[in-house]
Amino acid sequence: GNNALLRNGETVGRATSGNYGFRTGKSLALGMLPPELAVPGAEVGIEILDRTFRATVIPDSPFDPGNERLRDVNGANG
């Protein structure tokens, strides 16, 4: 956590957590950005162990965008 989020070499935010999403097959991070960069498709860099990696803002949960698993509290949908 607390990794720098970069735009044009400047720190514009911080990642609060991150890990590999085995169900999505992608590395995922949760972070805070200024509103003008917190839009789907915006590209930033994330600094991890002194290296910068490209990151793209996504609109919502990559696994359950309709929150169907959250609504299925009784397990009716498998």
Helices and strands as residue ranges (DSSP letters): E 3-7, E 10-21, E 26-32, E 43-48, E 51-56, H 68-71
